[in-house]
Amino acid sequence: MDFLPIFIDIKNRNCLVVGGGEVATRKISMLLKAGAKITVIAPELDTGLSELLQQGIIIHRAEVFHAGHLDNVVLVIAATDDRSVNQRVSESAKKLGIPVNVVDNPSLCSFIMPSIVDRSPILVAISSSGTSPILARVLRANLETIIPEAYGRLASYAAHFREQVKLRFPHPGKRRIFWEKELQGPFAEMVFAGNDQAAKDYLQNLLHDRADNAPSGEVYLVGAGPGNPDLLTFRAMRLMQQADVVVYDHLVSSPILDMVRRDALRIYAGKERQKHTMSQESINDLLVRLAKEGKRVLRLKGGDPFIFGRGGEEIETLASHGIAFQVVPGITAASGVSSYAGIPLTHRDFAQSCIFVTGHLKDNSVNLDWPALARPNQTIVIYMGLLGLPVICQQLIAHGLPASTAAAIVQQGTTHTQRVLVGSLKTLPGLTASANLTPPTLIIIGEVVKLHHKLAWFESERNLYAEAPTINPKKKQNNS
């Protein structure tokens, strides 16, 4: 190690910052978060520091730095654009044994400022030992995505119950096992879900209960989005890593399933047309049984579980059996696929409303409210309508929409195998049949579809990196 990573307590202690510009402002902001008393040495202050001075938060001395400024100071930061001043600050501080940081000059520093992931009281510091601050910030950004804000509250609650846990489990080994279980189990999940009072009550009851009760399970109803793993929520990714069992649907893409905890039991409960691996009632019963066995069950569903995902039916069953559950929304296909296809669902010039429907065929017909769908100036998004597409287009025309109304169908939207076919109510069924499309698909009908050729950003990106062929059959393929 080039530096010893330590955390210094500077609450209510005197710290000195030399410099009054933008860089100094950033450093002062961090010192204030740590509770420091700050004196700034600079001829003048920028706007942000002037406001802090007016509020009485900092002290300002419009002077040239000299060693006397270091009296009773426990930490110094030099943030001027004058190398000679910075060097003088560094040398003076080092003579007195005061920790000093000179911004962007590691050779003059006795300590360096790391990139911080702040989940107070949890802090994660990342340092490149001054070699590449930007790389440290990149790593910090990655960590920000996997450490929820609620970890700070979780740590605070753990501190609150620390003495009670010591009394309940005098043996350090048993105490460690208790905390390992609860900081990754129901107590933590209640905090992450925002149920703080329930979390405190749960832990309080657990500590007063001397019986060896059977473990309690929980179900996580998680939306996996339209297929692209980058569109998962932070919460979904965390729950995917701690589930004991995953019950997943046909619409959950392989890359997303690969992100589930490796040793979790996988149960396929997909529903493809005319091929139902499990009935909905069987799935409901399975979730109850697994939870009663003490398992943490991940119910992973394509898109959003509450939009044509039958998630409401599943949690109804769980609630009736007293099973704990939480719901994590996912990006539904309508918003995700339309965005990646470059088709806005609403637009001031084309559509002031949007309606979502399913296009299931039953007895070779689609039972929808056709007069409501055939209104002008709205966008229709049809889930699961591939086989019913000819009927859908015929009925919309029959109920008043012009045959020239723009329409599109998107296969495997948001992924790098995405295909977009654009036509009209009259031509789209034929284009689709010729292209031999297979589920999953999404149909979008309305004048907003005309914007695809102008706004198809994802198509351009895929062509740029040569990851897939051009997806619009009306355009000449770009082989450059």
C-alpha positions in Angstrom: 0.0 0.0 0.0 1.2 3.5 -0.9 -1.1 5.0 1.8 -2.7 3.8 5.0 -6.5 4.0 4.6 -7.8 5.6 7.8 -10.8 7.7 8.9 -10.2 10.8 11.0 -12.7 12.3 13.4 -12.7 16.1 12.8 -16.1 16.9 14.4 -15.9 20.4 15.9 -12.2 20.6 15.2 -10.3 23.3 13.4 -9.4 22.7 9.8 -7.7 25.1 7.4 -8.4 25.5 3.7 -6.1 27.7 1.6 -7.9 28.9 -1.5 -11.3 30.3 -2.2 -12.3 28.9 -5.7 -14.3 26.1 -7.1 -11.9 23.3 -6.0 -11.7 24.7 -2.5 -15.5 24.8 -2.4 -15.7 21.0 -3.2 -13.2 20.1 -0.5 -15.0 22.4 2.1 -18.3 20.7 1.3 -16.8 17.3 2.3 -15.2 18.7 5.5 -18.5 20.3 6.5 -20.2 16.9 6.1 -17.7 15.5 8.6 -18.6 18.3 11.1 -15.4 20.4 10.9 -14.9 24.0 11.9 -13.4 25.6 8.8 -11.2 28.7 8.3 -10.5 29.7 4.7 -7.4 31.7 3.7 -7.9 33.4 0.3 -7.9 37.0 -1.1 -11.5 36.5 -2.1 -14.2 33.8 -2.1 -16.3 32.4 -4.9 -20.1 32.7 -4.8 -20.7 29.5 -3.0 -18.2 30.2 -0.2 -19.5 33.7 0.1 -22.9 32.4 0.9 -21.4 30.0 3.5 -19.6 33.0 5.1 -22.8 35.0 5.2 -24.5 32.1 7.0 -21.8 31.9 9.5 -20.8 28.4 8.5 -17.1 29.2 7.7 -14.5 31.8 8.8 -12.7 33.8 6.1 -9.4 35.6 6.3 -8.5 37.7 3.3 -4.8 37.2 3.9 -1.7 35.7 2.4 -0.9 32.3 3.9 1.7 32.2 6.7 2.7 29.5 9.2 0.8 31.3 12.0 -2.4 30.2 10.3 -1.7 26.6 11.4 -2.1 27.3 15.1 -4.6 24.9 16.7 -5.3 23.3 13.3 -5.7 19.5 13.0 -5.9 19.2 9.2 -5.0 21.4 6.2 -6.0 21.5 2.5 -4.2 23.6 -0.1 -6.4 24.3 -3.1 -4.9 27.3 -4.9 -3.7 27.6 -8.5 -0.3 28.9 -7.3 2.2 26.1 -6.9 4.5 28.1 -4.7 1.7 28.8 -2.2 0.7 25.2 -2.2 4.3 24.1 -1.6 4.7 26.6 1.3 1.5 25.3 2.9 2.7 21.7 2.5 6.1 22.3 4.0 4.8 24.4 6.9 2.2 21.7 7.8 4.6 18.8 7.6 7.1 20.6 9.9 4.3 20.7 12.5 3.1 17.2 11.9 -0.3 18.4 10.7 -1.9 16.2 7.9 -1.9 18.2 4.7 -3.5 17.6 1.3 -2.5 19.6 -1.8 -5.1 19.1 -4.5 -3.9 17.3 -7.6 -0.3 17.1 -6.3 0.3 13.8 -4.5 4.0 14.5 -4.0 3.1 17.4 -1.6 0.5 15.5 0.3 0.8 13.6 3.6 -2.7 12.3 3.0 -5.0 12.1 0.0 -8.8 12.5 -0.4 -10.5 9.4 -1.7 -13.7 9.2 -3.7 -16.5 8.5 -1.2 -19.7 6.4 -1.3 -21.6 8.1 1.5 -24.2 5.9 3.3 -23.5 7.4 6.7 -22.7 6.0 9.1 -21.4 3.5 6.4 -18.6 5.1 4.3 -16.7 3.5 1.5 -13.5 5.2 0.4 -11.9 4.4 -3.0 -8.4 5.6 -3.8 -5.9 5.2 -6.7 -3.1 6.5 -4.4 -3.2 9.7 -6.5 -2.4 8.0 -9.8 -5.8 8.2 -11.4 -8.6 10.1 -9.6 -10.9 9.7 -12.5 -10.6 5.9 -12.3 -11.4 6.1 -8.6 -14.6 8.1 -9.4 -15.6 5.5 -12.0 -15.2 2.8 -9.4 -17.2 4.9 -6.9 -20.0 5.3 -9.5 -20.1 1.5 -9.9 -20.4 1.0 -6.1 -23.1 3.6 -5.9 -25.3 1.4 -8.0 -25.1 -1.7 -5.7 -25.2 -0.1 -2.3 -28.7 1.2 -1.5 -29.2 4.4 0.4 -30.9 2.4 3.1 -27.7 0.8 4.3 -27.1 3.9 6.4 -30.4 3.4 8.2 -29.6 -0.3 8.5 -26.3 0.4 10.2 -28.0 2.9 12.6 -30.6 0.4 13.6 -27.9 -2.3 14.1 -26.1 0.2 16.4 -29.3 0.8 18.4 -29.8 -2.9 19.0 -26.2 -3.8 19.6 -26.2 -4.0 23.4 -29.5 -6.0 23.4 -28.0 -8.5 20.9 -24.9 -8.8 23.2 -27.2 -9.7 26.1 -29.2 -12.1 24.1 -26.1 -13.8 22.6 -23.2 -13.5 25.0 -21.1 -15.9 22.9 -19.3 -13.9 20.0 -19.8 -16.7 17.5 -23.5 -16.9 18.0 -23.7 -13.1 17.9 -21.9 -13.1 14.6 -24.3 -15.7 13.1 -27.3 -13.7 14.3 -26.1 -10.5 12.6 -25.0 -12.2 9.4 -28.5 -13.7 9.1 -30.5 -10.6 10.0 -28.3 -8.1 8.0 -29.1 -10.2 4.9 -32.6 -11.4 5.9 -36.0 -10.1 6.9 -34.8 -7.3 9.2 -32.7 -5.8 6.4 -35.4 -6.2 3.8 -37.9 -4.4 5.9 -35.4 -1.5 6.2 -34.7 -1.5 2.5 -38.4 -1.5 1.8 -38.9 1.6 4.0 -40.8 -0.3 6.7 -38.6 1.0 9.5 -41.1 0.6 12.3 -41.9 -3.0 11.2 -38.1 -3.7 11.1 -37.6 -2.4 14.7 -40.6 -4.4 16.0 -39.4 -7.5 14.2 -35.9 -7.4 15.7 -37.3 -6.4 19.2 -39.6 -9.4 19.1 -36.9 -11.7 17.8 -34.6 -10.7 20.7 -37.3 -11.4 23.3 -38.3 -14.7 21.8 -36.3 -17.5 23.4 -37.9 -20.3 21.4 -36.2 -21.8 18.3 -38.9 -20.9 15.8 -39.0 -22.2 12.3 -37.5 -19.7 9.8 -39.9 -17.4 8.0 -39.7 -17.1 4.3 -40.5 -14.2 2.0 -41.4 -13.7 -1.7 -39.9 -11.0 -3.9 -42.1 -10.2 -6.8 -39.6 -8.6 -9.2 -40.1 -7.1 -12.7 -37.2 -8.1 -14.9 -38.0 -5.4 -17.6 -38.2 -6.0 -21.3 -35.0 -8.0 -21.7 -32.0 -5.7 -21.5 -30.1 -6.3 -18.2 -29.0 -2.7 -18.0 -32.7 -1.7 -17.4 -33.0 -3.7 -14.1 -33.5 -1.6 -11.0 -30.9 -1.5 -8.3 -33.4 -3.2 -5.9 -34.1 -6.0 -8.3 -30.4 -6.8 -8.7 -29.9 -6.9 -5.0 -32.8 -9.3 -4.4 -31.7 -11.5 -7.3 -28.4 -12.0 -5.5 -29.9 -13.1 -2.2 -32.8 -15.4 -3.2 -32.7 -19.1 -2.3 -35.2 -20.0 -5.1 -36.1 -18.2 -8.4 -39.4 -18.9 -10.1 -39.2 -17.4 -13.6 -41.2 -16.8 -16.7 -40.7 -17.4 -20.4 -40.2 -13.7 -21.0 -37.2 -13.4 -18.6 -34.1 -13.2 -20.9 -31.1 -15.4 -20.4 -28.7 -12.6 -19.6 -31.0 -11.5 -16.8 -31.4 -15.0 -15.4 -27.6 -15.3 -15.4 -27.5 -12.4 -12.9 -29.4 -14.4 -10.3 -27.4 -15.9 -7.4 -25.5 -18.8 -8.8 -26.5 -21.4 -6.2 -30.2 -20.5 -6.2 -32.7 -23.3 -7.2 -34.3 -22.4 -10.6 -37.9 -23.3 -11.3 -39.3 -22.6 -14.8 -42.9 -21.5 -14.7 -43.2 -20.1 -18.2 -46.4 -19.6 -20.1 -45.9 -19.8 -23.9 -48.9 -20.0 -26.2 -50.5 -23.5 -26.0 -47.6 -24.6 -23.7 -48.2 -23.8 -20.0 -45.5 -25.4 -17.9 -47.5 -24.6 -14.8 -51.0 -23.2 -14.3 -51.4 -19.9 -12.5 -53.0 -21.6 -9.5 -50.0 -24.0 -9.3 -47.6 -21.1 -9.4 -49.5 -19.4 -6.6 -49.4 -22.6 -4.5 -45.7 -23.1 -5.2 -44.8 -19.6 -3.9 -46.7 -20.2 -0.7 -45.2 -23.6 -0.1 -41.6 -22.4 -0.7 -42.1 -19.4 1.6 -43.5 -21.6 4.3 -40.3 -23.7 4.1 -38.4 -20.6 5.1 -37.1 -19.9 1.6 -36.4 -16.4 0.1 -38.3 -16.8 -3.1 -37.6 -14.6 -6.2 -40.7 -14.5 -8.5 -39.0 -13.1 -11.6 -41.4 -11.8 -14.3 -40.7 -10.2 -17.6 -41.7 -6.5 -17.8 -43.6 -5.2 -14.8 -45.4 -7.7 -12.6 -48.5 -5.4 -12.3 -49.0 -4.8 -16.1 -50.4 -7.9 -17.7 -48.1 -10.0 -15.4 -50.8 -11.4 -13.1 -48.7 -10.2 -10.2 -51.8 -9.0 -8.3 -53.2 -12.6 -8.3 -50.0 -14.0 -6.9 -49.7 -11.5 -4.0 -53.4 -11.9 -3.2 -52.7 -15.6 -2.6 -49.6 -14.7 -0.5 -51.5 -12.2 1.6 -54.3 -14.7 2.3 -51.7 -17.1 3.7 -49.9 -14.5 5.7 -46.7 -14.7 3.6 -44.4 -11.7 3.7 -43.8 -10.2 0.3 -42.5 -7.1 -1.5 -43.0 -5.9 -5.1 -40.3 -4.4 -7.2 -41.6 -2.7 -10.4 -39.9 -3.3 -13.7 -39.8 -1.3 -16.9 -42.8 -2.5 -18.8 -42.4 -3.4 -22.5 -44.5 -0.5 -23.6 -42.1 2.1 -22.3 -38.9 0.1 -22.7 -39.4 -1.2 -26.2 -41.0 2.0 -27.6 -38.0 3.9 -26.3 -35.5 1.6 -27.9 -37.5 1.6 -31.1 -37.4 5.4 -31.2 -41.2 5.7 -31.0 -42.5 8.1 -28.3 -45.9 6.9 -26.9 -47.2 10.5 -26.6 -46.3 13.5 -28.7 -47.9 17.0 -28.8 -48.4 16.8 -32.6 -49.6 13.1 -32.8 -51.0 11.6 -29.6 -52.3 13.0 -26.4 -53.1 9.7 -24.8 -51.9 6.1 -24.8 -53.7 2.8 -24.1 -52.3 -0.6 -23.2 -54.2 -3.8 -24.2 -53.5 -7.5 -24.7 -54.1 -9.1 -28.1 -54.7 -12.7 -27.2 -56.5 -14.8 -29.8 -59.5 -16.8 -28.5 -61.5 -18.8 -31.0 -59.7 -16.9 -33.8 -61.0 -13.6 -32.5 -59.7 -10.8 -30.3 -62.2 -9.4 -27.8 -61.4 -5.7 -27.3 -63.3 -2.5 -27.0 -62.8 -1.5 -30.7 -64.7 1.8 -30.7 -62.5 3.0 -27.7 -59.3 1.9 -29.5 -60.2 3.5 -32.8 -60.2 7.0 -31.5 -57.9 9.6 -33.2 -54.9 11.2 -31.6 -54.0 8.3 -29.3 -51.4 5.5 -29.3 -52.3 1.9 -28.9 -49.8 -0.5 -27.4 -50.7 -4.2 -27.8 -49.0 -6.9 -25.7 -49.0 -10.5 -26.9 -50.7 -9.7 -30.2 -48.5 -11.4 -32.8 -50.9 -14.1 -33.8 -53.9 -11.8 -33.6 -52.3 -9.0 -35.6 -54.4 -9.5 -38.8 -57.6 -9.5 -36.8 -56.5 -6.4 -34.8 -55.7 -4.4 -37.9 -59.0 -5.4 -39.7 -61.1 -4.5 -36.7 -59.4 -1.1 -36.2 -60.0 -0.2 -39.8 -63.6 -1.5 -39.6 -64.2 0.8 -36.6 -62.9 4.0 -38.2 -59.1 4.2 -38.2 -57.7 4.9 -41.7 -56.0 1.9 -43.3 -52.9 4.2 -43.7 -52.6 4.6 -39.9 -48.9 4.1 -39.0 -48.2 0.8 -37.2 -45.1 -1.0 -36.0 -44.1 -4.4 -34.5 -41.0 -4.9 -32.4 -39.4 -8.2 -31.7 -37.1 -8.7 -28.7 -37.1 -5.0 -28.0 -34.2 -3.4 -26.0 -31.9 -6.3 -26.8 -29.2 -6.5 -29.5 -31.4 -8.9 -31.5 -34.2 -6.3 -31.7 -36.1 -6.0 -35.0 -38.5 -3.3 -35.9 -41.0 -3.5 -38.8 -42.8 -0.3 -39.7 -45.9 -0.1 -41.9 -49.6 0.7 -41.7 -52.7 -1.1 -40.5 -53.0 -2.3 -44.1 -49.5 -3.5 -44.7 -48.1 -4.5 -41.2 -49.7 -8.0 -41.1 -48.1 -8.9 -44.5 -44.7 -7.5 -43.4 -44.8 -9.5 -40.2 -45.7 -12.7 -41.9 -42.9 -12.3 -44.4 -40.3 -11.6 -41.7 -41.3 -14.8 -39.7 -41.3 -12.9 -36.4 -41.6 -14.9 -33.2 -42.5 -13.8 -29.6 -41.8 -11.7 -27.6 -43.2 -8.9 -29.7 -44.9 -5.6 -29.1 -47.3 -3.8 -31.4 -47.5 0.0 -31.5 -50.3 1.7 -33.5 -50.6 5.4 -34.1 -49.1 8.4 -35.8 -46.2 8.5 -33.4 -44.8 5.5 -35.3 -43.9 7.9 -38.1 -41.1 9.3 -35.8 -39.3 6.0 -35.8 -37.2 6.7 -38.9 -36.0 10.0 -37.3 -35.6 8.9 -33.7 -34.3 5.3 -34.0 -31.2 6.0 -31.9 -30.6 2.3 -30.8 -30.5 1.2 -34.4 -27.8 3.7 -35.2 -25.8 2.6 -32.1 -26.0 -1.1 -33.0 -24.8 -0.3 -36.6 -22.0 1.8 -35.2 -20.6 -1.0 -33.2 -21.5 -3.7 -35.8 -23.3 -5.7 -33.2 -26.4 -6.5 -35.3 -27.7 -5.8 -38.9 -29.9 -2.9 -39.7 -33.4 -3.8 -38.4 -35.6 -1.7 -40.6 -36.3 -3.6 -43.9 -37.1 -0.3 -45.7 -33.6 1.0 -45.1 -30.6 -0.1 -47.0 -28.2 -1.9 -44.7 -25.1 0.0 -43.7 -22.0 -2.1 -44.2 -19.5 0.6 -43.5 
